[in-house]
């Protein structure tokens, strides 16, 4: 005879409270603490360890809950698990493949990837799908099971740079040299991409449009602020 025991109501409350606490804790880390990290290398490292700690924590919590259910009624628990697995197999297939894809740590958020020849920038890792956007701004949702058969490549390092444009106005314009001077400011900027040359186009007598490259949105904003600051200092 199999010995069983019942799950007490206080234990159920404790498990529910623990699950809610874990969810809120990881949500706060992902949405408020992680965005504070601006260095690209630290972003990749932090994202990797957040995912691994989250996976380990939820796996341990789920294993403990299943253990308690098996103690109460092993046969019913196994039957329910089998039914759930069969009925929701597409979900679990993508879910498990997504975990393996992220543990491989070859692709991270904001990487530029080519999936079967189509290039896009990774926006997020969903539960079942990889979410990315292409140059036209279209959102591409790719189930993880399709990545298992598709050819996925990361673009070269320069491909991860973002291209951005902004305009500046000068109080006095020395037409032959103004564009070159602005380009010099950009090249001296600590947040500029050293291997990519910015483009400066004169729109009017005192207005210039700048197209530059940066590692991320934060660096792009710092480029813009630095350029305006250098122009103000020169005036």
C-alpha positions, 0 to 999 in steps of 0.5 A: 500500500502506497503511503500518502499524506495530504497537503495542508491549507497553510502549505498551499497558501505558502506555495501561492505566496512564494510563486507570486513573490518569485514572479514579482521579484524577477519582473522587477529585476527585468524591468527596473534593474536590468535597464539601468545597465548601459554597458553592452558587455555587462548587459549580455552577462547580466541577461544570461545570469538572470535567465539562468537563475530564473530557470533554476529557481522556477525548476526547483519550485516546480519540482517541490510542488510536484513532489508534494502532489506525488505524495498525496496521489501519485497515480492521479498526478501522473495521469494529469501530467500526461494529459496536460503534456499531450494536450499542450505538446506544441506549447511545451515543445516550443517552451523547451526548445526556447530554453535550450536556445537561450542556454546556448547563449549565441544570440541576445537582445538587440543582436542582428540575426539572419533567419533563413536569409531574412535579417532582423534585430532581436527585441525579446525572447518570448515563452514560445517565440523569438520576437524581432523586427526588421528594417521596415519596422515590422515585428517578426514572431518566430516559434522556437521549433522553426529555429531548430530547422532554420539557418540562424546566423548572427550578423558581424559585429559592425552589423550590431551598430544602430544608425541614427540621424539628428540635426544641428544648427550653427549660429554662424556658418563657415560653409566650406569648413562647417561640415568637416568640423561637425564630423571632427566633433563626432569622430572625437566623441567617446561614444562614436563607432570608430570604424564607421564614418559619420555623414554630415549633410547641409540642409540650409545655411545654418542647419546640418543633418548628421547620420552616425552609428552607435553601439546602442540607443544610450550611446546614440543619445550621448553622441547627440548631446556631445555634438551639441555641447561641442558646437555650443563651446565653439560658439 
